[in-house]
Amino acid sequence: MKVRIDTGRCQGHGRCYDLAPDLFGEDEEGYGTVLGDGIVPPEKRDQARLAAANCPEHAIELAEES
């Protein structure tokens, strides 16, 4: 699984990095950022899904790798 944030949608609520701090961080203005290369380890997939489900703007995109 790979995660990405649509920066055009993100409003900086911070739920992503509050719910999944191993996957998301914040920039200098408080907007969410993806940590690392965006590849989600199997043991963190539930955190990624939780963060995506709780984003008010639906700015978090999850893609299954093939």
N, C-alpha and C positions, 0 to 999 in steps of 0.2 A: 504494500500500500504506500502511496505517496500523498503528501499533504501540501496544499498551497493556499495562500491567502490572496483573495482578490482585493488589491489595495484601493481600488475604486469604490468598493462597497464598505470596507472597514471604517467604523466610526470611533474606534478606540475604547470600547467598553471594557476590554481586558479580560473577558471571560475565558478566552482561549488560554492565556498564560496563567490564569488562576486555576483552571481545571486540569491543564496538562503542561505544567512547567518544564517537563523534559522535552517537549516538542515545540513549544512556542515561547517567545520572549517579547519584549517591547522595544520600540525604537525611542529616540529622544523625545518624541511628542506623545508617547503613550499608545501608539498604534501597534497592533499585533504583528509579529514577524515570525517566520518559520526558522527554527534553529537547524543548523547543518544543511544537509542536502535535501531535506524533506522526506526522506525515506523513513517510514515508520516501522520499527521492529515489531515482530508479531506480539510480543508481550505488552506493547503500548497501543495497540489498535483500538482497544476499548476507550482509552483516554482520547484518542483522536476523534472517534465517533461522538463521544460525549461533548467535546469542545465544539464540533461542527453542529451538533443538535442544539447547543445553547447559544450560538451566535445569533443575535437579533437580526443582523443584516444578511445572514446566510453567506458570509464572505469566505468561509472555509470550504475548500473543495477537496474531496477525497477521491483518489483514483486507484483502482486495483491494478497492480502491475501484472503483466502477462508474461 
